[in-house]
């Protein structure tokens, strides 16, 4: 079993990630079984602070197939993230700044427990995204030229 469960590749495209935090996640048994089967999608997941709790929204964990309807879970229900109070307060002050949010970056296994990595992200504009694509293309072309040069 690989430690990496799912990654959010859209987060790197849409946000400048300023800081990263690790958090535990409160799950039901059928959700853990679905995660082990690989039925999870974190591409639109984000965290929000409500009261003194940190909640995860948009994380799609499909219902477990063999469980009955009484024991199964809703696919996109809000899930509580587990962090220390001082870390939650630090995240609350970081998201108070206009344009900052808490996207989910990845979900992984750590000591038989599911952990999530959330980041403090500042939204990119369309021109920032185009500039990033331009630098990636230039870097890729430079690497190709270096490879061609080294083959001779």
N, CA, C and O atoms as a GROMACS GRO file, in nm:
protein
  608
    1UNK      N    1   0.085  -0.118   0.000
    1UNK     CA    2   0.000   0.000   0.000
    1UNK      C    3   0.089   0.124   0.000
    1UNK      O    4   0.176   0.139   0.086
    2UNK      N    5   0.068   0.210  -0.096
    2UNK     CA    6   0.147   0.333  -0.105
    2UNK      C    7   0.095   0.437  -0.006
    2UNK      O    8  -0.025   0.439   0.022
    3UNK      N    9   0.182   0.522   0.046
    3UNK     CA   10   0.136   0.622   0.142
    3UNK      C   11   0.049   0.730   0.078
    3UNK      O   12  -0.033   0.792   0.146
    4UNK      N   13   0.065   0.754  -0.050
    4UNK     CA   14  -0.011   0.860  -0.117
    4UNK      C   15  -0.148   0.807  -0.159
    4UNK      O   16  -0.156   0.706  -0.229
    5UNK      N   17  -0.254   0.874  -0.117
    5UNK     CA   18  -0.390   0.833  -0.154
    5UNK      C   19  -0.437   0.914  -0.275
    5UNK      O   20  -0.474   0.857  -0.378
    6UNK      N   21  -0.435   1.046  -0.262
    6UNK     CA   22  -0.482   1.133  -0.370
    6UNK      C   23  -0.413   1.268  -0.358
    6UNK      O   24  -0.379   1.312  -0.248
    7UNK      N   25  -0.393   1.334  -0.472
    7UNK     CA   26  -0.335   1.467  -0.473
    7UNK      C   27  -0.428   1.561  -0.549
    7UNK      O   28  -0.502   1.519  -0.637
    8UNK      N   29  -0.422   1.687  -0.514
    8UNK     CA   30  -0.502   1.790  -0.579
    8UNK      C   31  -0.408   1.870  -0.669
    8UNK      O   32  -0.342   1.963  -0.623
    9UNK      N   33  -0.403   1.834  -0.795
    9UNK     CA   34  -0.313   1.901  -0.888
    9UNK      C   35  -0.365   2.039  -0.928
    9UNK      O   36  -0.288   2.125  -0.971
   10UNK      N   37  -0.497   2.060  -0.915
   10UNK     CA   38  -0.554   2.190  -0.949
   10UNK      C   39  -0.512   2.297  -0.849
   10UNK      O   40  -0.512   2.416  -0.882
   11UNK      N   41  -0.477   2.257  -0.727
   11UNK     CA   42  -0.439   2.355  -0.624
   11UNK      C   43  -0.311   2.427  -0.663
   11UNK      O   44  -0.299   2.548  -0.640
   12UNK      N   45  -0.216   2.357  -0.720
   12UNK     CA   46  -0.091   2.420  -0.763
   12UNK      C   47  -0.112   2.514  -0.881
   12UNK      O   48  -0.038   2.611  -0.897
   13UNK      N   49  -0.212   2.486  -0.962
   13UNK     CA   50  -0.241   2.571  -1.076
   13UNK      C   51  -0.318   2.696  -1.036
   13UNK      O   52  -0.296   2.803  -1.092
   14UNK      N   53  -0.408   2.683  -0.939
   14UNK     CA   54  -0.498   2.792  -0.905
   14UNK      C   55  -0.451   2.879  -0.788
   14UNK      O   56  -0.504   2.988  -0.768
   15UNK      N   57  -0.352   2.832  -0.710
   15UNK     CA   58  -0.311   2.904  -0.590
   15UNK      C   59  -0.160   2.914  -0.580
   15UNK      O   60  -0.087   2.824  -0.624
   16UNK      N   61  -0.112   3.023  -0.521
   16UNK     CA   62   0.025   3.033  -0.472
   16UNK      C   63   0.019   2.977  -0.330
   16UNK      O   64  -0.044   3.037  -0.243
   17UNK      N   65   0.083   2.864  -0.305
   17UNK     CA   66   0.079   2.802  -0.173
   17UNK      C   67   0.184   2.868  -0.085
   17UNK      O   68   0.304   2.860  -0.111
   18UNK      N   69   0.136   2.935   0.020
   18UNK     CA   70   0.224   3.009   0.110
   18UNK      C   71   0.275   2.920   0.222
   18UNK      O   72   0.393   2.925   0.256
   19UNK      N   73   0.187   2.838   0.280
   19UNK     CA   74   0.222   2.756   0.395
   19UNK      C   75   0.146   2.625   0.388
   19UNK      O   76   0.039   2.618   0.328
   20UNK      N   77   0.202   2.518   0.448
   20UNK     CA   78   0.141   2.386   0.447
   20UNK      C   79   0.123   2.336   0.589
   20UNK      O   80   0.207   2.359   0.676
   21UNK      N   81   0.009   2.266   0.613
   21UNK     CA   82  -0.022   2.210   0.744
   21UNK      C   83  -0.071   2.067   0.729
   21UNK      O   84  -0.137   2.033   0.630
   22UNK      N   85  -0.039   1.985   0.827
   22UNK     CA   86  -0.088   1.848   0.832
   22UNK      C   87  -0.202   1.840   0.932
   22UNK      O   88  -0.195   1.899   1.039
   23UNK      N   89  -0.307   1.767   0.895
   23UNK     CA   90  -0.422   1.752   0.984
   23UNK      C   91  -0.474   1.610   0.974
   23UNK      O   92  -0.464   1.545   0.870
   24UNK      N   93  -0.530   1.563   1.084
   24UNK     CA   94  -0.601   1.436   1.083
   24UNK      C   95  -0.742   1.461   1.032
   24UNK      O   96  -0.787   1.575   1.022
   25UNK      N   97  -0.810   1.354   0.998
   25UNK     CA   98  -0.946   1.368   0.946
   25UNK      C   99  -1.035   1.266   1.016
   25UNK      O  100  -0.996   1.151   1.036
   26UNK      N  101  -1.154   1.309   1.054
   26UNK     CA  102  -1.249   1.224   1.123
   26UNK      C  103  -1.334   1.151   1.019
   26UNK      O  104  -1.408   1.214   0.944
   27UNK      N  105  -1.322   1.017   1.014
   27UNK     CA  106  -1.389   0.937   0.912
   27UNK      C  107  -1.472   0.827   0.976
   27UNK      O  108  -1.449   0.788   1.090
   28UNK      N  109  -1.570   0.779   0.900
   28UNK     CA  110  -1.647   0.660   0.938
   28UNK      C  111  -1.576   0.537   0.882
   28UNK      O  112  -1.487   0.549   0.797
   29UNK      N  113  -1.615   0.420   0.929
   29UNK     CA  114  -1.551   0.296   0.884
   29UNK      C  115  -1.569   0.270   0.736
   29UNK      O  116  -1.476   0.224   0.669
   30UNK      N  117  -1.688   0.299   0.683
   30UNK     CA  118  -1.710   0.275   0.540
   30UNK      C  119  -1.630   0.372   0.455
   30UNK      O  120  -1.593   0.339   0.342
   31UNK      N  121  -1.602   0.491   0.507
   31UNK     CA  122  -1.520   0.586   0.432
   31UNK      C  123  -1.376   0.537   0.422
   31UNK      O  124  -1.312   0.553   0.318
   32UNK      N  125  -1.325   0.479   0.529
   32UNK     CA  126  -1.188   0.425   0.526
   32UNK      C  127  -1.179   0.311   0.426
   32UNK      O  128  -1.079   0.300   0.354
   33UNK      N  129  -1.281   0.226   0.420
   33UNK     CA  130  -1.280   0.116   0.324
   33UNK      C  131  -1.284   0.167   0.181
   33UNK      O  132  -1.219   0.112   0.093
   34UNK      N  133  -1.361   0.273   0.157
   34UNK     CA  134  -1.365   0.331   0.023
   34UNK      C  135  -1.232   0.396  -0.014
   34UNK      O  136  -1.189   0.389  -0.129
   35UNK      N  137  -1.167   0.457   0.084
   35UNK     CA  138  -1.036   0.517   0.058
   35UNK      C  139  -0.934   0.409   0.024
   35UNK      O  140  -0.854   0.426  -0.067
   36UNK      N  141  -0.939   0.298   0.098
   36UNK     CA  142  -0.847   0.187   0.067
   36UNK      C  143  -0.870   0.134  -0.074
   36UNK      O  144  -0.776   0.088  -0.140
   37UNK      N  145  -0.995   0.138  -0.121
   37UNK     CA  146  -1.027   0.092  -0.256
   37UNK      C  147  -0.994   0.197  -0.361
   37UNK      O  148  -1.003   0.169  -0.480
   38UNK      N  149  -0.955   0.318  -0.319
   38UNK     CA  150  -0.916   0.422  -0.413
   38UNK      C  151  -1.031   0.503  -0.468
   38UNK      O  152  -1.017   0.566  -0.573
   39UNK      N  153  -1.144   0.503  -0.402
   39UNK     CA  154  -1.262   0.574  -0.451
   39UNK      C  155  -1.273   0.710  -0.384
   39UNK      O  156  -1.370   0.737  -0.312
   40UNK      N  157  -1.175   0.797  -0.407
   40UNK     CA  158  -1.173   0.929  -0.346
   40UNK      C  159  -1.129   1.032  -0.451
   40UNK      O  160  -1.043   1.004  -0.535
   41UNK      N  161  -1.190   1.150  -0.445
   41UNK     CA  162  -1.158   1.259  -0.536
   41UNK      C  163  -1.143   1.386  -0.453
   41UNK      O  164  -1.236   1.427  -0.384
   42UNK      N  165  -1.026   1.449  -0.460
   42UNK     CA  166  -0.999   1.568  -0.379
   42UNK      C  167  -0.975   1.692  -0.465
   42UNK      O  168  -0.918   1.790  -0.416
   43UNK      N  169  -1.017   1.690  -0.590
   43UNK     CA  170  -0.983   1.801  -0.680
   43UNK      C  171  -1.053   1.932  -0.644
   43UNK      O  172  -1.000   2.038  -0.675
   44UNK      N  173  -1.168   1.927  -0.580
   44UNK     CA  174  -1.238   2.050  -0.544
   44UNK      C  175  -1.247   2.070  -0.393
   44UNK      O  176  -1.330   2.148  -0.346
   45UNK      N  177  -1.164   2.001  -0.316
   45UNK     CA  178  -1.175   2.004  -0.171
   45UNK      C  179  -1.107   2.128  -0.113
   45UNK      O  180  -1.002   2.172  -0.160
   46UNK      N  181  -1.170   2.182  -0.010
   46UNK     CA  182  -1.114   2.297   0.061
   46UNK      C  183  -1.158   2.291   0.206
   46UNK      O  184  -1.255   2.223   0.240
   47UNK      N  185  -1.087   2.362   0.292
   47UNK     CA  186  -1.120   2.366   0.434
   47UNK      C  187  -1.176   2.503   0.469
   47UNK      O  188  -1.144   2.603   0.405
   48UNK      N  189  -1.260   2.504   0.573
   48UNK     CA  190  -1.319   2.629   0.620
   48UNK      C  191  -1.328   2.622   0.772
   48UNK      O  192  -1.354   2.516   0.828
   49UNK      N  193  -1.307   2.734   0.837
   49UNK     CA  194  -1.315   2.740   0.982
   49UNK      C  195  -1.454   2.789   1.021
   49UNK      O  196  -1.496   2.898   0.981
   50UNK      N  197  -1.524   2.707   1.099
   50UNK     CA  198  -1.657   2.743   1.147
   50UNK      C  199  -1.658   2.725   1.298
   50UNK      O  200  -1.640   2.614   1.348
   51UNK      N  201  -1.679   2.833   1.370
   51UNK     CA  202  -1.669   2.827   1.515
   51UNK      C  203  -1.523   2.808   1.552
   51UNK      O  204  -1.438   2.887   1.511
   52UNK      N  205  -1.495   2.706   1.627
   52UNK     CA  206  -1.356   2.672   1.660
   52UNK      C  207  -1.313   2.542   1.592
   52UNK      O  208  -1.214   2.482   1.632
   53UNK      N  209  -1.387   2.499   1.490
   53UNK     CA  210  -1.357   2.375   1.423
   53UNK      C  211  -1.316   2.400   1.278
   53UNK      O  212  -1.358   2.497   1.216
   54UNK      N  213  -1.234   2.311   1.229
   54UNK     CA  214  -1.189   2.316   1.090
   54UNK      C  215  -1.262   2.205   1.015
   54UNK      O  216  -1.248   2.087   1.050
   55UNK      N  217  -1.340   2.242   0.913
   55UNK     CA  218  -1.419   2.145   0.837
   55UNK      C  219  -1.370   2.136   0.694
   55UNK      O  220  -1.328   2.235   0.634
   56UNK      N  221  -1.376   2.015   0.639
   56UNK     CA  222  -1.334   1.989   0.501
   56UNK      C  223  -1.458   1.974   0.414
   56UNK      O  224  -1.545   1.891   0.444
   57UNK      N  225  -1.466   2.052   0.308
   57UNK     CA  226  -1.579   2.048   0.214
   57UNK      C  227  -1.530   2.003   0.077
   57UNK      O  228  -1.415   2.026   0.041
   58UNK      N  229  -1.618   1.939   0.002
   58UNK     CA  230  -1.589   1.906  -0.137
   58UNK      C  231  -1.506   1.782  -0.158
   58UNK      O  232  -1.475   1.749  -0.272
   59UNK      N  233  -1.469   1.712  -0.054
   59UNK     CA  234  -1.393   1.587  -0.068
   59UNK      C  235  -1.493   1.476  -0.098
   59UNK      O  236  -1.580   1.446  -0.016
   60UNK      N  237  -1.481   1.415  -0.214
   60UNK     CA  238  -1.578   1.315  -0.260
   60UNK      C  239  -1.525   1.175  -0.232
   60UNK      O  240  -1.437   1.126  -0.303
   61UNK      N  241  -1.578   1.111  -0.129
   61UNK     CA  242  -1.545   0.972  -0.097
   61UNK      C  243  -1.670   0.890  -0.129
   61UNK      O  244  -1.773   0.903  -0.062
   62UNK      N  245  -1.660   0.806  -0.231
   62UNK     CA  246  -1.776   0.730  -0.277
   62UNK      C  247  -1.823   0.631  -0.172
   62UNK      O  248  -1.741   0.579  -0.096
   63UNK      N  249  -1.954   0.604  -0.165
   63UNK     CA  250  -2.006   0.507  -0.067
   63UNK      C  251  -1.950   0.367  -0.091
   63UNK      O  252  -1.925   0.327  -0.205
   64UNK      N  253  -1.932   0.294   0.018
   64UNK     CA  254  -1.882   0.157   0.010
   64UNK      C  255  -1.991   0.068  -0.049
   64UNK      O  256  -2.106   0.075  -0.007
   65UNK      N  257  -1.955  -0.014  -0.148
   65UNK     CA  258  -2.054  -0.089  -0.226
   65UNK      C  259  -2.130  -0.193  -0.144
   65UNK      O  260  -2.251  -0.206  -0.160
   66UNK      N  261  -2.062  -0.266  -0.058
   66UNK     CA  262  -2.126  -0.378   0.010
   66UNK      C  263  -2.193  -0.340   0.141
   66UNK      O  264  -2.254  -0.425   0.205
   67UNK      N  265  -2.183  -0.215   0.182
   67UNK     CA  266  -2.247  -0.173   0.308
   67UNK      C  267  -2.395  -0.145   0.283
   67UNK      O  268  -2.435  -0.104   0.174
   68UNK      N  269  -2.475  -0.167   0.384
   68UNK     CA  270  -2.617  -0.137   0.373
   68UNK      C  271  -2.640   0.013   0.381
   68UNK      O  272  -2.549   0.088   0.416
   69UNK      N  273  -2.762   0.056   0.350
   69UNK     CA  274  -2.788   0.200   0.347
   69UNK      C  275  -2.784   0.263   0.485
   69UNK      O  276  -2.766   0.384   0.497
   70UNK      N  277  -2.802   0.182   0.591
   70UNK     CA  278  -2.798   0.239   0.726
   70UNK      C  279  -2.656   0.270   0.770
   70UNK      O  280  -2.634   0.364   0.847
   71UNK      N  281  -2.560   0.192   0.723
   71UNK     CA  282  -2.422   0.208   0.768
   71UNK      C  283  -2.339   0.295   0.675
   71UNK      O  284  -2.229   0.336   0.711
   72UNK      N  285  -2.389   0.322   0.557
   72UNK     CA  286  -2.310   0.396   0.459
   72UNK      C  287  -2.310   0.546   0.489
   72UNK      O  288  -2.384   0.593   0.575
   73UNK      N  289  -2.226   0.618   0.419
   73UNK     CA  290  -2.206   0.760   0.442
   73UNK      C  291  -2.246   0.839   0.318
   73UNK      O  292  -2.256   0.783   0.208
   74UNK      N  293  -2.269   0.968   0.335
   74UNK     CA  294  -2.294   1.057   0.221
   74UNK      C  295  -2.160   1.087   0.154
   74UNK      O  296  -2.058   1.103   0.222
   75UNK      N  297  -2.160   1.095   0.023
   75UNK     CA  298  -2.034   1.108  -0.051
   75UNK      C  299  -1.963   1.241  -0.025
   75UNK      O  300  -1.841   1.242  -0.008
   76UNK      N  301  -2.035   1.351  -0.022
   76UNK     CA  302  -1.970   1.482  -0.008
   76UNK      C  303  -2.006   1.552   0.122
   76UNK      O  304  -2.024   1.674   0.124
   77UNK      N  305  -2.018   1.478   0.229
   77UNK     CA  306  -2.053   1.540   0.356
   77UNK      C  307  -1.933   1.618   0.411
   77UNK      O  308  -1.819   1.584   0.381
   78UNK      N  309  -1.957   1.722   0.490
   78UNK     CA  310  -1.845   1.794   0.553
   78UNK      C  311  -1.779   1.704   0.658
   78UNK      O  312  -1.847   1.639   0.737
   79UNK      N  313  -1.647   1.701   0.657
   79UNK     CA  314  -1.573   1.618   0.751
   79UNK      C  315  -1.485   1.706   0.839
   79UNK      O  316  -1.427   1.804   0.792
   80UNK      N  317  -1.477   1.670   0.965
   80UNK     CA  318  -1.401   1.751   1.060
   80UNK      C  319  -1.253   1.718   1.049
   80UNK      O  320  -1.214   1.601   1.044
   81UNK      N  321  -1.170   1.822   1.046
   81UNK     CA  322  -1.025   1.805   1.046
   81UNK      C  323  -0.975   1.825   1.188
   81UNK      O  324  -1.027   1.908   1.262
   82UNK      N  325  -0.875   1.747   1.224
   82UNK     CA  326  -0.825   1.746   1.361
   82UNK      C  327  -0.689   1.816   1.367
   82UNK      O  328  -0.590   1.767   1.313
   83UNK      N  329  -0.688   1.931   1.433
   83UNK     CA  330  -0.565   2.008   1.453
   83UNK      C  331  -0.568   2.068   1.592
   83UNK      O  332  -0.672   2.072   1.657
   84UNK      N  333  -0.453   2.115   1.636
   84UNK     CA  334  -0.447   2.185   1.765
   84UNK      C  335  -0.516   2.320   1.753
   84UNK      O  336  -0.523   2.378   1.645
   85UNK      N  337  -0.565   2.368   1.864
   85UNK     CA  338  -0.641   2.493   1.866
   85UNK      C  339  -0.556   2.612   1.820
   85UNK      O  340  -0.606   2.698   1.747
   86UNK      N  341  -0.430   2.616   1.860
   86UNK     CA  342  -0.345   2.729   1.821
   86UNK      C  343  -0.318   2.728   1.670
   86UNK      O  344  -0.302   2.834   1.609
   87UNK      N  345  -0.312   2.609   1.611
   87UNK     CA  346  -0.294   2.601   1.466
   87UNK      C  347  -0.420   2.648   1.394
   87UNK      O  348  -0.411   2.715   1.292
   88UNK      N  349  -0.537   2.612   1.448
   88UNK     CA  350  -0.662   2.657   1.386
   88UNK      C  351  -0.674   2.808   1.395
   88UNK      O  352  -0.719   2.873   1.300
   89UNK      N  353  -0.634   2.866   1.508
   89UNK     CA  354  -0.637   3.012   1.522
   89UNK      C  355  -0.539   3.078   1.426
   89UNK      O  356  -0.567   3.186   1.372
   90UNK      N  357  -0.425   3.016   1.403
   90UNK     CA  358  -0.327   3.068   1.308
   90UNK      C  359  -0.383   3.065   1.166
   90UNK      O  360  -0.363   3.157   1.087
   91UNK      N  361  -0.454   2.956   1.133
   91UNK     CA  362  -0.518   2.946   1.001
   91UNK      C  363  -0.631   3.048   0.987
   91UNK      O  364  -0.652   3.104   0.879
   92UNK      N  365  -0.703   3.073   1.095
   92UNK     CA  366  -0.812   3.172   1.090
   92UNK      C  367  -0.757   3.310   1.062
   92UNK      O  368  -0.817   3.386   0.986
   93UNK      N  369  -0.644   3.345   1.122
   93UNK     CA  370  -0.585   3.477   1.096
   93UNK      C  371  -0.529   3.484   0.955
   93UNK      O  372  -0.529   3.591   0.894
   94UNK      N  373  -0.480   3.371   0.902
   94UNK     CA  374  -0.426   3.371   0.766
   94UNK      C  375  -0.537   3.384   0.662
   94UNK      O  376  -0.517   3.448   0.559
   95UNK      N  377  -0.653   3.324   0.688
   95UNK     CA  378  -0.761   3.332   0.590
   95UNK      C  379  -0.842   3.460   0.602
   95UNK      O  380  -0.928   3.488   0.518
   96UNK      N  381  -0.816   3.539   0.705
   96UNK     CA  382  -0.885   3.667   0.718
   96UNK      C  383  -0.837   3.766   0.612
   96UNK      O  384  -0.907   3.862   0.582
   97UNK      N  385  -0.720   3.742   0.556
   97UNK     CA  386  -0.666   3.826   0.450
   97UNK      C  387  -0.746   3.799   0.322
   97UNK      O  388  -0.776   3.684   0.290
   98UNK      N  389  -0.778   3.904   0.250
   98UNK     CA  390  -0.857   3.890   0.128
   98UNK      C  391  -0.780   3.808   0.024
   98UNK      O  392  -0.662   3.832   0.000
   99UNK      N  393  -0.848   3.713  -0.037
   99UNK     CA  394  -0.788   3.632  -0.143
   99UNK      C  395  -0.721   3.505  -0.094
   99UNK      O  396  -0.671   3.428  -0.177
  100UNK      N  397  -0.718   3.479   0.036
  100UNK     CA  398  -0.655   3.358   0.089
  100UNK      C  399  -0.761   3.252   0.120
  100UNK      O  400  -0.870   3.284   0.167
  101UNK      N  401  -0.729   3.129   0.093
  101UNK     CA  402  -0.818   3.019   0.125
  101UNK      C  403  -0.735   2.898   0.165
  101UNK      O  404  -0.612   2.904   0.165
  102UNK      N  405  -0.802   2.789   0.200
  102UNK     CA  406  -0.736   2.668   0.249
  102UNK      C  407  -0.767   2.549   0.158
  102UNK      O  408  -0.855   2.470   0.191
  103UNK      N  409  -0.698   2.534   0.045
  103UNK     CA  410  -0.724   2.418  -0.041
  103UNK      C  411  -0.658   2.293   0.014
  103UNK      O  412  -0.554   2.299   0.079
  104UNK      N  413  -0.720   2.180  -0.013
  104UNK     CA  414  -0.663   2.050   0.023
  104UNK      C  415  -0.557   2.016  -0.081
  104UNK      O  416  -0.586   2.017  -0.200
  105UNK      N  417  -0.436   1.986  -0.038
  105UNK     CA  418  -0.327   1.958  -0.131
  105UNK      C  419  -0.313   1.808  -0.159
  105UNK      O  420  -0.298   1.767  -0.274
  106UNK      N  421  -0.318   1.728  -0.052
  106UNK     CA  422  -0.306   1.584  -0.073
  106UNK      C  423  -0.363   1.509   0.046
  106UNK      O  424  -0.380   1.565   0.154
  107UNK      N  425  -0.391   1.382   0.024
  107UNK     CA  426  -0.439   1.291   0.128
  107UNK      C  427  -0.346   1.171   0.126
  107UNK      O  428  -0.313   1.119   0.019
  108UNK      N  429  -0.302   1.126   0.244
  108UNK     CA  430  -0.203   1.020   0.250
  108UNK      C  431  -0.218   0.939   0.378
  108UNK      O  432  -0.288   0.980   0.471
  109UNK      N  433  -0.151   0.823   0.381
  109UNK     CA  434  -0.148   0.736   0.499
  109UNK      C  435  -0.026   0.771   0.582
  109UNK      O  436   0.082   0.795   0.529
  110UNK      N  437  -0.044   0.773   0.715
  110UNK     CA  438   0.068   0.792   0.806
  110UNK      C  439   0.039   0.709   0.931
  110UNK      O  440  -0.054   0.738   1.006
  111UNK      N  441   0.118   0.605   0.952
  111UNK     CA  442   0.100   0.514   1.065
  111UNK      C  443  -0.042   0.458   1.071
  111UNK      O  444  -0.106   0.462   1.176
  112UNK      N  445  -0.092   0.408   0.959
  112UNK     CA  446  -0.224   0.347   0.946
  112UNK      C  447  -0.339   0.445   0.970
  112UNK      O  448  -0.451   0.403   0.996
  113UNK      N  449  -0.311   0.572   0.962
  113UNK     CA  450  -0.415   0.674   0.976
  113UNK      C  451  -0.416   0.761   0.850
  113UNK      O  452  -0.313   0.779   0.785
  114UNK      N  453  -0.533   0.813   0.818
  114UNK     CA  454  -0.546   0.900   0.702
  114UNK      C  455  -0.516   1.043   0.747
  114UNK      O  456  -0.575   1.093   0.843
  115UNK      N  457  -0.424   1.107   0.678
  115UNK     CA  458  -0.389   1.246   0.706
  115UNK      C  459  -0.413   1.328   0.580
  115UNK      O  460  -0.409   1.275   0.469
  116UNK      N  461  -0.439   1.456   0.598
  116UNK     CA  462  -0.454   1.546   0.485
  116UNK      C  463  -0.354   1.660   0.501
  116UNK      O  464  -0.318   1.699   0.613
  117UNK      N  465  -0.312   1.714   0.389
  117UNK     CA  466  -0.223   1.830   0.389
  117UNK      C  467  -0.302   1.945   0.329
  117UNK      O  468  -0.344   1.939   0.213
  118UNK      N  469  -0.322   2.050   0.408
  118UNK     CA  470  -0.391   2.168   0.358
  118UNK      C  471  -0.290   2.280   0.349
  118UNK      O  472  -0.192   2.284   0.424
  119UNK      N  473  -0.313   2.370   0.257
  119UNK     CA  474  -0.222   2.482   0.238
  119UNK      C  475  -0.295   2.614   0.247
  119UNK      O  476  -0.413   2.625   0.216
  120UNK      N  477  -0.222   2.714   0.291
  120UNK     CA  478  -0.275   2.850   0.286
  120UNK      C  479  -0.240   2.900   0.147
  120UNK      O  480  -0.123   2.919   0.115
  121UNK      N  481  -0.342   2.921   0.065
  121UNK     CA  482  -0.321   2.957  -0.073
  121UNK      C  483  -0.377   3.094  -0.107
  121UNK      O  484  -0.486   3.130  -0.063
  122UNK      N  485  -0.301   3.168  -0.184
  122UNK     CA  486  -0.347   3.297  -0.235
  122UNK      C  487  -0.380   3.275  -0.382
  122UNK      O  488  -0.297   3.226  -0.458
  123UNK      N  489  -0.500   3.311  -0.422
  123UNK     CA  490  -0.548   3.283  -0.557
  123UNK      C  491  -0.464   3.347  -0.666
  123UNK      O  492  -0.422   3.462  -0.654
  124UNK      N  493  -0.441   3.272  -0.773
  124UNK     CA  494  -0.369   3.324  -0.889
  124UNK      C  495  -0.467   3.388  -0.986
  124UNK      O  496  -0.581   3.344  -0.999
  125UNK      N  497  -0.421   3.491  -1.052
  125UNK     CA  498  -0.501   3.551  -1.159
  125UNK      C  499  -0.475   3.474  -1.288
  125UNK      O  500  -0.386   3.388  -1.294
  126UNK      N  501  -0.552   3.505  -1.390
  126UNK     CA  502  -0.535   3.436  -1.518
  126UNK      C  503  -0.397   3.464  -1.577
  126UNK      O  504  -0.336   3.375  -1.637
  127UNK      N  505  -0.348   3.585  -1.562
  127UNK     CA  506  -0.216   3.618  -1.616
  127UNK      C  507  -0.106   3.545  -1.540
  127UNK      O  508  -0.004   3.509  -1.599
  128UNK      N  509  -0.124   3.523  -1.410
  128UNK     CA  510  -0.027   3.444  -1.333
  128UNK      C  511  -0.021   3.301  -1.384
  128UNK      O  512   0.087   3.243  -1.396
  129UNK      N  513  -0.137   3.244  -1.415
  129UNK     CA  514  -0.142   3.108  -1.466
  129UNK      C  515  -0.074   3.098  -1.602
  129UNK      O  516  -0.003   3.001  -1.630
  130UNK      N  517  -0.095   3.199  -1.687
  130UNK     CA  518  -0.030   3.199  -1.819
  130UNK      C  519   0.121   3.212  -1.804
  130UNK      O  520   0.196   3.148  -1.877
  131UNK      N  521   0.166   3.295  -1.710
  131UNK     CA  522   0.309   3.312  -1.688
  131UNK      C  523   0.372   3.182  -1.639
  131UNK      O  524   0.483   3.148  -1.680
  132UNK      N  525   0.302   3.109  -1.552
  132UNK     CA  526   0.353   2.980  -1.504
  132UNK      C  527   0.365   2.881  -1.619
  132UNK      O  528   0.464   2.808  -1.628
  133UNK      N  529   0.264   2.877  -1.708
  133UNK     CA  530   0.271   2.788  -1.823
  133UNK      C  531   0.388   2.825  -1.914
  133UNK      O  532   0.455   2.737  -1.968
  134UNK      N  533   0.410   2.954  -1.932
  134UNK     CA  534   0.520   2.999  -2.018
  134UNK      C  535   0.655   2.957  -1.961
  134UNK      O  536   0.742   2.911  -2.035
  135UNK      N  537   0.674   2.971  -1.831
  135UNK     CA  538   0.801   2.930  -1.770
  135UNK      C  539   0.819   2.778  -1.776
  135UNK      O  540   0.932   2.731  -1.793
  136UNK      N  541   0.711   2.702  -1.763
  136UNK     CA  542   0.721   2.557  -1.774
  136UNK      C  543   0.763   2.515  -1.915
  136UNK      O  544   0.846   2.426  -1.932
  137UNK      N  545   0.706   2.580  -2.016
  137UNK     CA  546   0.741   2.548  -2.154
  137UNK      C  547   0.886   2.584  -2.182
  137UNK      O  548   0.957   2.507  -2.246
  138UNK      N  549   0.930   2.700  -2.134
  138UNK     CA  550   1.070   2.740  -2.155
  138UNK      C  551   1.166   2.644  -2.085
  138UNK      O  552   1.270   2.609  -2.141
  139UNK      N  553   1.133   2.601  -1.965
  139UNK     CA  554   1.217   2.507  -1.893
  139UNK      C  555   1.224   2.373  -1.964
  139UNK      O  556   1.330   2.312  -1.973
  140UNK      N  557   1.109   2.326  -2.014
  140UNK     CA  558   1.104   2.199  -2.086
  140UNK      C  559   1.188   2.206  -2.214
  140UNK      O  560   1.260   2.111  -2.246
  141UNK      N  561   1.180   2.316  -2.287
  141UNK     CA  562   1.260   2.331  -2.409
  141UNK      C  563   1.408   2.336  -2.378
  141UNK      O  564   1.489   2.278  -2.451
  142UNK      N  565   1.446   2.404  -2.270
  142UNK     CA  566   1.587   2.410  -2.231
  142UNK      C  567   1.639   2.271  -2.192
  142UNK      O  568   1.753   2.238  -2.225
  143UNK      N  569   1.558   2.192  -2.125
  143UNK     CA  570   1.599   2.057  -2.088
  143UNK      C  571   1.615   1.969  -2.212
  143UNK      O  572   1.705   1.886  -2.218
  144UNK      N  573   1.527   1.986  -2.310
  144UNK     CA  574   1.540   1.909  -2.435
  144UNK      C  575   1.669   1.944  -2.508
  144UNK      O  576   1.739   1.856  -2.558
  145UNK      N  577   1.700   2.073  -2.515
  145UNK     CA  578   1.824   2.115  -2.581
  145UNK      C  579   1.946   2.063  -2.508
  145UNK      O  580   2.043   2.022  -2.572
  146UNK      N  581   1.942   2.062  -2.375
  146UNK     CA  582   2.055   2.008  -2.299
  146UNK      C  583   2.069   1.858  -2.324
  146UNK      O  584   2.181   1.808  -2.335
  147UNK      N  585   1.959   1.786  -2.334
  147UNK     CA  586   1.964   1.644  -2.361
  147UNK      C  587   2.019   1.617  -2.501
  147UNK      O  588   2.100   1.526  -2.519
  148UNK      N  589   1.978   1.697  -2.600
  148UNK     CA  590   2.030   1.682  -2.736
  148UNK      C  591   2.180   1.711  -2.740
  148UNK      O  592   2.255   1.639  -2.805
  149UNK      N  593   2.221   1.814  -2.670
  149UNK     CA  594   2.362   1.852  -2.668
  149UNK      C  595   2.447   1.743  -2.602
  149UNK      O  596   2.557   1.714  -2.648
  150UNK      N  597   2.396   1.683  -2.494
  150UNK     CA  598   2.470   1.580  -2.421
  150UNK      C  599   2.473   1.447  -2.496
  150UNK      O  600   2.558   1.364  -2.466
  151UNK      N  601   2.384   1.425  -2.592
  151UNK     CA  602   2.386   1.301  -2.670
  151UNK      C  603   2.500   1.300  -2.770
  151UNK      O  604   2.546   1.193  -2.809
  152UNK      N  605   2.546   1.415  -2.812
  152UNK     CA  606   2.652   1.422  -2.914
  152UNK      C  607   2.784   1.382  -2.862
  152UNK      O  608   2.882   1.382  -2.935
   0.00000   0.00000   0.00000
